Amino acid sequence: MTMKTSFAFALAGLALVVLALAPLVLPDYWTGVLLGMTGYVTLATAWALFSGPTRYVSLATVAFFGVGAYTVAVLNEVMPYPLVLLCAAGIGMTMALLVGLSTLRLAGVYFVIFTFGLAELVRQTVSWWEVNVTYTMGRYVFLPFEGRHIYWQLLVLAAVTLLISWAIGRSRIGLALKALGDDETVAAHAGVDVTRIKLLLFVISATIITLVGAIQAPRWTYIEPSIVFNPTVSFMTLIMALLGGAMRLWGPLVGAVPLFLLFEWLSVSFPDHFSIILGLLFILIVFVMPNGVLAKFDDLRKGNRA
Amino acid sequence: MTYSFAEAVGTARRLMTCATAAAVLATAGAPQLWAQDAAPVTIGYAISKSGPNAGGADMTVTPNYELWVEEVNAAGGLRMPDGSQRPIEVIAYDDRSSAEEVVRAVERLATQDEVDFILPPWGTGFNLAVAPLMAKFGYPHLAGAAVTDKASDFVKRWDSSFWFMGGSVDYVAAFTEILVAEREADRINDKIAMISVGDGFGIDLVKAARPSFEAAGFDISYDKTFPPETSDFSTMLSEASNSEADTFVAFSYPPHTFALTKQAKVASYSPPVFYLGVGAGFPVYPGIAGGSVEGVMSLGGIDPDNALNAAYRAKHEEVVGRAPDYWGSVLIYASLQMLAQTIERVGLDKEAVAQELSTGTFSTVLGEETRLENNQLRAINWVGQWQNGQFVAVSAEGGPGTKPVSLPKPAWE
């Protein structure tokens, strides 16, 4: 490990400790903000893990997120919580494998449409199952967690996700991914097992997303499909990762934190105009910095030097 | 993307309402309007102003919050135990129909804005989402727009929670009672055709209805659940018609309720008992259905002889610009009246307020002596029927506050 990386690790570790201690001094509301923010940082980073290098834009985030939350809702009374999380991860992984095996040969806009459909499909399947088989709509999650407990779990997951993202970026897989993102055909000819790598990434990313849903579920007490399969989650994740830059390790984080704070500020200050401002903002991001903030900064720096 | 478009249209439309509300609130916030310079009582709420829940919230909950605040402030403010009056100041957030938003908004109201009281959001799910927080921060939780059979369990779990809309079992039991009386009078046979929307409300009611109907000796000859996106009911209606049931029951949401009425008219399907879900108690229902809806039954209903209720409806129409619905609105408004009277008796101490709500007797639009049983409002009209252009509360024989049910339903005009 070079000096520079050790220093970066020390810094990140320090930031993690500070963040972990924050709920002890902050009022509940700010813990809630940190919780929401950490959730989206994890989602965006996990999303970028697969969609960044491969450039497969996935709108299936909420499909996995919702499955995670539902798993907790169904299992929280029959087994201990750590086991429930393990089950959620297992279910998310299996689902990602099945979906990945059958669809990762799709490319471009077909993949986008498919993933959007997947979220709807999962939601309808869960609804159908609840309506026709279990006869329950709406399940209760009574776990003794307060905001900060959920926040700490999310913080750990966020750190792990960033670590995975970092490790992949340095590994042979990372190199293969870079080739794959630039040109799939060339990568395949150069001996990269394209499908296997895409599948691996997709499964890792989906499992993390499932866990985010599972960890956040106890916060809502009551869960039904329309609550946990809210397509906004997919869109927010996407726009956050794109704003920061999906090709970089810290990109999704850099996008998620300011956007989340901005949304929060908007809903406090302009509760009645939120949707309008949000729409304008999306248009602005796409037009002004299509490659993300970090890339924009690089461009500006280069521009100054030239 | 039709969803976003519809949302944008909805937002534009709501902006108008919000402008009015803002004007109302601006006046409310201006202290020079009051003779006494009392510090305001802050009341906060998070409600779905956008997203899929906005329609329901805007029909049943938000207008009543605004009406109540305006009325109280026009009268000089909330009265305190010492006789002084303090105006209400409102802090309102949009939860954007997201469970995470509503939870955070309540945390914000409790720990950042430090409001004196928090009014509940719309819907069973969202009321449950905020219930643990309301209990944790010690706020009395007057869960208005939440239908649940588990209210007694929830009261045990959160002893400062109050439930104002009853549970599915209650609504179904009252309706079954009417059906049994009708069958004994030989006006209907013992077959029931039942359809339900595959979403929270529909499933909850149908789950209560199946055992209730069967225990009363009815045969559910047609039983079908449809997805919320359904708009064509012609097949279901003809199958229901073929099942030879005299009773047709649909636990539906407003879009289905309206579509079912229109399509039943087209198909000239007019069984003796025609019972629909949410939407049949909306004042706009006869207009949307295109003419007379005489005899159509649903949940809720009002007592047309109750002068207090009539005055409330007139005032609602005057201030909000449209009439309240015939089911939840009046219950929400009554819960606010109870809160105001509680504050007049015990002041702003949250624990004392919860205690008094639990045990006190109040004069509300529902009656001179409204009280809660085990933190639940039970004086609810369970079954309503359109009679002479009004959606009135009915029971088999009629009684205090209810009219006798009038069956069989006349044919469509």
Chai-1 contact restraints between the chains, C-beta under 6 A:
chainA,res_idxA,chainB,res_idxB,connection_type,confidence,min_distance_angstrom,max_distance_angstrom,comment,restraint_id
A,P27,B,T111,contact,1.0,0.0,6.0,A-B,restraint_1
A,D28,B,E107,contact,1.0,0.0,6.0,A-B,restraint_2
A,D28,B,T111,contact,1.0,0.0,6.0,A-B,restraint_3
A,Y29,B,E107,contact,1.0,0.0,6.0,A-B,restraint_4
A,Y29,B,R108,contact,1.0,0.0,6.0,A-B,restraint_5
A,Y29,B,T111,contact,1.0,0.0,6.0,A-B,restraint_6
A,Y29,B,Q112,contact,1.0,0.0,6.0,A-B,restraint_7
A,G32,B,R104,contact,1.0,0.0,6.0,A-B,restraint_8
A,G32,B,E107,contact,1.0,0.0,6.0,A-B,restraint_9
A,S127,B,G198,contact,1.0,0.0,6.0,A-B,restraint_10
A,V131,B,G198,contact,1.0,0.0,6.0,A-B,restraint_11
A,V131,B,I203,contact,1.0,0.0,6.0,A-B,restraint_12
A,V131,B,T225,contact,1.0,0.0,6.0,A-B,restraint_13
A,Y135,B,K207,contact,1.0,0.0,6.0,A-B,restraint_14
A,M137,B,G200,contact,1.0,0.0,6.0,A-B,restraint_15
A,M137,B,I203,contact,1.0,0.0,6.0,A-B,restraint_16
A,G138,B,G200,contact,1.0,0.0,6.0,A-B,restraint_17
A,R219,B,V103,contact,1.0,0.0,6.0,A-B,restraint_18
A,W220,B,A99,contact,1.0,0.0,6.0,A-B,restraint_19
A,W220,B,A129,contact,1.0,0.0,6.0,A-B,restraint_20
A,T221,B,L128,contact,1.0,0.0,6.0,A-B,restraint_21
A,T221,B,A129,contact,1.0,0.0,6.0,A-B,restraint_22
A,T221,B,P132,contact,1.0,0.0,6.0,A-B,restraint_23
A,Y222,B,G125,contact,1.0,0.0,6.0,A-B,restraint_24
A,Y222,B,L128,contact,1.0,0.0,6.0,A-B,restraint_25
A,Y222,B,A129,contact,1.0,0.0,6.0,A-B,restraint_26
A,E224,B,G125,contact,1.0,0.0,6.0,A-B,restraint_27
A,E224,B,G200,contact,1.0,0.0,6.0,A-B,restraint_28
A,I227,B,A99,contact,1.0,0.0,6.0,A-B,restraint_29
A,I227,B,G125,contact,1.0,0.0,6.0,A-B,restraint_30
A,P271,B,Y93,contact,1.0,0.0,6.0,A-B,restraint_31
A,P271,B,D94,contact,1.0,0.0,6.0,A-B,restraint_32
A,D272,B,C18,contact,1.0,0.0,6.0,A-B,restraint_33
A,S275,B,E7,contact,1.0,0.0,6.0,A-B,restraint_34
A,S275,B,T11,contact,1.0,0.0,6.0,A-B,restraint_35
A,S275,B,S50,contact,1.0,0.0,6.0,A-B,restraint_36
